């Protein structure tokens, strides 16, 4: 009679009769305080060779502070540069504004001079007529209410409307810039040069002299 199956021999299911389960290979536990070679390499790599970990951390902190200082200096330099550009732009705008103001003033002044010159050229043609009216008035030919008096008044109004100013009167101080002396006479009644008689009145338009007044000048007697 054959013997019973020996324990541990496979049966029809292919498993040992004693029910033992196959075991998987487990890594051996490392003793406390030990690390794998990879972890040790990472720790040693974080520290500078030949320098303790504390000194490495201090050096890293100093490096970060240096970077922060450089960044602050760069920001300050950028701010100074921006302020300088703004100052230059402001100066340029002020210069352009001043140039434009001067240009406008020169243009306006030139326009006034051109107008006065044009009006003056036209008004000069009226001066002989005004002189005839003055002589007729002295002769008594422009009596009030007559036709000639009305015409004379209208002609003189035209000159005033153009801005023509008449000057030169007896007793005024003599001004060589505006008066033309046709004769000079000594007089005990004056202590400076004055106009004794107006031969022809002068005319000006604004600051523009159109015609100097022809006068007789009285001078102090010696």
C-alpha positions in Angstrom: 0.0 0.0 0.0 1.4 3.4 -1.0 2.3 5.9 1.6 0.3 9.2 2.1 1.5 12.3 0.4 4.5 13.8 2.1 3.9 17.2 3.5 5.2 20.0 1.2 4.7 18.0 -1.9 2.4 19.4 -4.5 -1.1 18.1 -4.8 -3.3 18.4 -7.8 -3.8 22.1 -7.3 -0.1 22.7 -7.4 0.0 24.0 -3.8 1.7 22.3 -0.9 -0.7 20.3 1.3 0.3 22.2 4.4 -1.2 25.4 3.1 2.0 27.5 3.3 1.8 30.7 1.3 4.7 31.8 -0.9 6.6 34.7 0.6 7.7 37.9 -1.3 11.1 39.2 -0.8 11.1 42.3 1.5 13.9 44.9 1.7 15.8 44.7 4.9 15.0 47.6 7.3 17.8 50.1 7.7 19.1 50.7 11.2 18.0 53.9 13.0 20.2 56.9 12.2 21.4 55.5 8.8 20.4 56.9 5.4 20.7 55.7 2.0 23.7 56.7 -0.1 21.4 58.9 -2.3 20.1 60.9 0.6 23.5 61.3 2.1 24.8 62.6 -1.3 22.0 65.1 -1.4 22.8 66.4 2.1 26.5 66.6 1.4 25.8 68.4 -1.9 23.8 71.1 -0.2 26.7 72.1 1.9 29.8 73.8 0.3 32.8 71.5 0.2 35.1 72.0 3.1 32.6 74.5 4.8 30.2 73.8 7.6 26.5 74.0 6.9 26.0 77.1 9.1 28.6 79.1 7.2 27.0 78.0 3.9 23.6 79.3 5.1 25.3 82.6 6.2 27.0 83.0 2.8 23.7 82.3 1.0 22.0 85.0 3.2 24.7 87.5 2.4 24.3 86.8 -1.3 20.6 87.4 -1.1 21.1 90.7 0.7 23.6 91.7 -1.9 21.1 90.9 -4.6 18.4 92.9 -2.8 20.7 95.9 -2.4 21.6 95.8 -6.1 18.0 95.7 -7.0 17.2 98.7 -4.8 20.1 100.6 -6.3 18.9 99.8 -9.8 15.4 100.9 -8.9 16.7 104.2 -7.5 18.8 104.7 -10.6 15.8 104.1 -12.8 13.7 106.6 -10.8 16.5 109.2 -11.1 16.7 108.6 -14.8 12.9 109.0 -15.2 12.9 112.2 -13.2 15.8 113.6 -15.3 13.9 112.8 -18.5 10.8 114.5 -17.1 12.8 117.6 -16.2 14.3 117.7 -19.7 10.8 117.4 -21.3 9.5 120.1 -19.0 12.4 122.4 -19.9 11.8 121.8 -23.6 8.1 122.5 -23.3 8.8 125.8 -21.4 11.3 126.8 -24.1 8.8 126.0 -26.9 6.1 128.0 -25.0 8.4 131.0 -24.6 9.4 130.8 -28.3 5.8 130.7 -29.4 4.9 133.6 -27.2 7.8 135.7 -28.6 6.8 134.7 -32.1 3.2 135.7 -31.5 4.3 139.0 -30.1 6.6 139.7 -33.0 3.9 138.8 -35.4 1.3 141.0 -33.8 3.7 143.9 -33.6 4.6 143.4 -37.3 0.9 143.4 -38.2 0.4 146.7 -36.4 3.4 148.3 -38.1 2.2 147.0 -41.5 -1.2 148.5 -40.9 0.1 151.8 -39.7 2.4 152.0 -42.7 -0.5 151.3 -45.1 -2.8 153.8 -43.4 0.0 156.3 -43.2 0.8 156.1 -46.9 -2.9 156.7 -47.6 -3.2 159.5 -45.0 -0.1 161.4 -46.4 -2.2 162.2 -49.5 -4.6 164.1 -47.3 -2.0 166.3 -45.6 -1.9 168.9 -48.4 -5.8 169.1 -48.2 -5.6 169.6 -44.4 -3.0 172.3 -44.9 -5.3 174.1 -47.3 -8.2 173.8 -44.9 -6.0 175.4 -42.1 -5.1 178.3 -44.3 -8.7 178.8 -45.4 -9.7 178.8 -41.7 -7.1 181.4 -40.8 -8.4 183.5 -43.6 -12.0 183.3 -42.4 -13.2 181.2 -45.3 -14.6 178.4 -43.1 -17.2 180.3 -41.3 -19.5 178.1 -39.2 -22.6 177.0 -41.1 -21.1 177.4 -44.6 -20.7 174.5 -47.0 -16.9 174.7 -46.9 -17.0 174.4 -43.1 -19.1 171.2 -43.4 -16.7 169.7 -46.0 -13.7 170.6 -43.8 -15.3 169.0 -40.8 -16.0 165.8 -42.7 -12.5 165.6 -44.1 -10.9 166.0 -40.7 -13.2 163.3 -39.3 -11.9 160.9 -42.0 -8.4 161.5 -40.7 -9.4 160.9 -37.1 -11.2 157.8 -38.1 -8.0 156.4 -39.5 -6.3 157.0 -36.2 -4.3 160.0 -37.4 -3.3 162.3 -34.5 -2.5 165.9 -35.1 0.1 167.6 -32.9 2.1 170.8 -32.6 0.7 173.9 -30.8 2.0 177.3 -29.7 3.6 177.2 -26.3 4.6 173.5 -26.3 8.2 172.5 -25.6 10.3 172.1 -28.7 11.1 168.4 -29.4 13.6 167.9 -32.2 12.2 164.3 -32.7 8.8 165.6 -33.6 9.3 169.3 -34.6 11.1 170.8 -37.5 12.4 174.3 -36.7 12.1 176.6 -39.7 13.1 179.7 -37.7 14.5 180.4 -34.3 14.0 183.7 -32.5 15.3 184.9 -29.1 12.7 185.8 -26.5 13.1 187.2 -23.0 9.8 185.5 -22.0 11.1 181.9 -22.2 13.8 180.1 -20.4 13.8 177.0 -22.7 13.1 176.2 -26.3 9.3 176.5 -27.0 7.1 176.7 -30.0 6.3 180.3 -30.9 4.3 179.6 -34.1 3.1 176.6 -36.0 3.7 176.8 -39.7 2.4 173.3 -40.5 1.0 170.9 -37.9 2.5 167.4 -37.5 0.8 164.1 -37.8 1.4 160.7 -36.4 -0.3 157.3 -36.3 0.2 155.5 -33.0 4.0 155.6 -32.4 4.7 156.2 -36.1 5.7 159.7 -37.1 4.0 160.6 -40.4 5.1 164.2 -40.6 7.1 166.5 -38.4 5.5 169.8 -37.4 7.1 172.8 -38.9 7.4 175.5 -36.3 9.0 178.7 -35.3 11.1 178.2 -32.1 11.5 180.8 -29.3 14.9 180.6 -27.5 16.0 182.3 -24.3 17.6 185.6 -24.8 21.3 185.9 -23.9 
